[in-house]
Amino acid sequence: MYDIIINPITECDIPDKVKWYNDDEITKFMHYEEKFTIEKSLEWLKKIKNDTSRYENILKVKKDGQLVSIGIIGLFNIDLKNKKAGFYITIGNKEYQGKGLAKKATIKFLKHCFLKFDLEKIYLYTDSDNITAQKLYEKVGFKQEGLLRRELFYKNRFIDRYYYGILRDEFFSLYSDEGD
């Protein structure tokens, strides 16, 4: 099995992110209006560099002695006062999808984030028809807390989204013995 390496995203990671986020299959449930470019993505990276409400990371694995980028993982809307943050993960490198790496990376990342930011809750949103993501999040321990009806209007249709959350004590009751 692969060891997951999670590091803050850098300029060197932008070409992979752009490639993944311009792939309609990868971004099917992401609702981006525009195509990504290297230039705009580098501007974005510069802009968020000192944004304490975001924590953007690249996922890598070792293959044949080389580090291979496989996806993006992060927190958004980090709210230290209320001790909560939003979560997302994308396995953009299709060669590494369906291998259990998203679950492994999510557990490792959440453990780190609950401790680093002293969070009480990590939440996420997923489209009601994104069954693959829902299965992943439920396997990790997220609980579906509600349905946000007609939450987004994208490509001429309304999208219902589920709101999921996992509390610190729930997470550590499941993963207290897991190594980093």
C-alpha positions as CSV (number, residue, x, y, z in Angstrom):
1,M,0.0,0.0,0.0
2,Y,1.1,3.6,-0.6
3,D,2.2,6.0,2.0
4,I,0.4,9.3,1.7
5,I,2.4,12.4,1.9
6,I,0.5,15.7,2.6
7,N,2.3,19.0,2.1
8,P,1.2,22.6,1.6
9,I,0.6,23.3,-2.0
10,T,3.4,25.2,-3.8
11,E,3.9,26.8,-7.2
12,C,5.4,23.5,-8.5
13,D,2.0,21.8,-7.8
14,I,-0.1,24.2,-9.8
15,P,0.3,22.5,-13.2
16,D,-1.2,19.2,-11.7
17,K,-4.0,21.1,-10.1
18,V,-4.9,22.9,-13.3
19,K,-4.8,19.7,-15.3
20,W,-7.1,17.9,-12.8
21,Y,-9.5,20.9,-12.3
22,N,-9.9,21.2,-16.1
23,D,-11.0,17.6,-16.4
24,D,-14.8,17.5,-16.5
25,E,-14.8,13.9,-15.1
26,I,-12.8,15.0,-12.0
27,T,-14.8,18.2,-11.5
28,K,-18.3,16.8,-12.2
29,F,-19.5,17.8,-8.7
30,M,-17.3,20.9,-8.2
31,H,-19.4,23.6,-10.0
32,Y,-16.6,25.7,-11.4
33,E,-17.8,28.2,-14.0
34,E,-14.4,28.9,-15.7
35,K,-11.5,26.8,-16.9
36,F,-8.4,27.0,-14.8
37,T,-5.1,28.5,-16.1
38,I,-1.6,28.3,-14.7
39,E,-1.6,32.2,-14.4
40,K,-4.9,32.5,-12.6
41,S,-4.0,29.6,-10.3
42,L,-0.6,31.1,-9.4
43,E,-2.4,34.4,-8.6
44,W,-4.9,32.4,-6.4
45,L,-2.0,30.7,-4.6
46,K,-0.3,34.1,-3.9
47,K,-3.7,35.5,-2.7
48,I,-4.4,32.7,-0.2
49,K,-0.8,32.4,1.0
50,N,-1.6,34.4,4.2
51,D,-5.3,33.6,4.4
52,T,-5.7,31.9,7.8
53,S,-9.2,30.7,6.8
54,R,-7.7,28.2,4.3
55,Y,-5.3,25.3,4.5
56,E,-4.4,24.0,1.0
57,N,-2.4,20.9,0.5
58,I,-1.2,18.5,-2.2
59,L,-1.4,14.7,-1.8
60,K,1.5,12.6,-3.0
61,V,2.6,9.0,-3.0
62,K,5.9,7.3,-3.6
63,K,6.1,5.3,-6.8
64,D,9.4,3.7,-8.0
65,G,11.3,6.0,-5.6
66,Q,9.6,9.2,-7.0
67,L,6.9,11.3,-5.5
68,V,3.8,11.4,-7.6
69,S,1.1,14.0,-7.1
70,I,-2.3,12.4,-6.8
71,G,-4.7,15.1,-5.5
72,I,-5.6,18.1,-3.4
73,I,-6.9,18.2,0.1
74,G,-7.7,21.1,2.4
75,L,-9.8,23.1,4.8
76,F,-11.8,26.2,4.0
77,N,-13.7,28.6,6.2
78,I,-11.4,27.8,9.1
79,D,-13.2,29.4,12.1
80,L,-11.0,29.3,15.2
81,K,-13.6,31.1,17.3
82,N,-16.2,28.4,16.7
83,K,-13.6,25.7,16.3
84,K,-14.8,24.4,13.0
85,A,-13.7,24.2,9.3
86,G,-15.0,22.9,6.0
87,F,-13.2,20.0,4.3
88,Y,-12.6,18.9,0.7
89,I,-10.5,16.2,-1.1
90,T,-10.0,15.5,-4.8
91,I,-8.0,12.6,-6.1
92,G,-7.2,14.1,-9.5
93,N,-4.7,11.5,-10.8
94,K,-7.1,8.9,-12.2
95,E,-4.5,6.1,-11.9
96,Y,-4.8,6.4,-8.1
97,Q,-8.6,6.5,-7.8
98,G,-10.5,3.6,-6.3
99,K,-7.5,2.4,-4.3
100,G,-8.6,3.5,-0.8
101,L,-6.2,6.5,-0.9
102,A,-8.9,9.1,-0.4
103,K,-10.0,7.4,2.8
104,K,-6.5,7.0,4.0
105,A,-5.6,10.6,3.2
106,T,-8.8,11.9,4.8
107,I,-8.1,10.1,8.1
108,K,-4.5,11.3,8.2
109,F,-5.4,14.8,7.3
110,L,-8.4,15.1,9.7
111,K,-6.3,13.8,12.6
112,H,-3.6,16.4,11.8
113,C,-6.2,19.2,11.4
114,F,-8.2,18.5,14.6
115,L,-4.9,18.8,16.5
116,K,-3.2,21.6,14.6
117,F,-6.2,24.0,14.6
118,D,-7.8,22.6,17.9
119,L,-11.1,22.1,16.0
120,E,-14.3,20.6,17.4
121,K,-16.0,20.0,14.1
122,I,-15.0,19.5,10.5
123,Y,-17.8,19.6,7.9
124,L,-18.4,19.3,4.2
125,Y,-20.9,19.6,1.5
126,T,-21.7,17.0,-1.2
127,D,-24.2,17.0,-4.0
128,S,-27.1,14.7,-3.3
129,D,-26.3,12.6,-6.3
130,N,-22.6,12.2,-5.5
131,I,-23.0,8.7,-4.0
132,T,-19.3,7.9,-4.3
133,A,-18.3,10.8,-2.1
134,Q,-21.1,10.1,0.4
135,K,-19.9,6.5,0.8
136,L,-16.3,7.7,1.4
137,Y,-17.3,10.3,4.0
138,E,-19.6,7.9,5.8
139,K,-16.9,5.2,5.9
140,V,-14.6,7.8,7.5
141,G,-17.2,8.6,10.2
142,F,-18.9,11.8,8.9
143,K,-22.6,12.0,9.7
144,Q,-25.2,13.4,7.4
145,E,-26.7,16.4,9.3
146,G,-29.0,17.8,6.7
147,L,-30.2,18.3,3.2
148,L,-29.8,21.8,1.7
149,R,-32.5,21.9,-0.9
150,R,-31.9,23.8,-4.1
151,E,-28.6,25.0,-2.6
152,L,-26.9,25.8,-5.9
153,F,-27.9,26.8,-9.4
154,Y,-25.4,25.4,-11.8
155,K,-25.7,24.7,-15.6
156,N,-29.4,25.6,-15.6
157,R,-30.5,23.3,-12.8
158,F,-30.8,23.5,-9.0
159,I,-28.7,21.2,-7.0
160,D,-29.5,19.7,-3.6
161,R,-26.6,19.2,-1.3
162,Y,-26.0,17.2,1.8
163,Y,-24.2,18.7,4.8
164,Y,-22.0,16.3,6.7
165,G,-20.0,16.8,9.9
166,I,-17.7,14.9,12.2
167,L,-17.0,16.0,15.7
168,R,-13.5,15.7,17.3
169,D,-14.5,13.1,19.9
170,E,-16.3,11.0,17.3
171,F,-13.3,11.1,15.1
172,F,-10.8,10.2,17.8
173,S,-13.1,7.4,19.2
174,L,-12.7,5.8,15.7
175,Y,-9.0,6.6,15.0
176,S,-7.2,7.2,18.3
177,D,-4.8,4.3,17.6
178,E,-4.0,5.2,14.0
179,G,-0.5,6.2,13.2
180,D,0.3,9.3,11.2
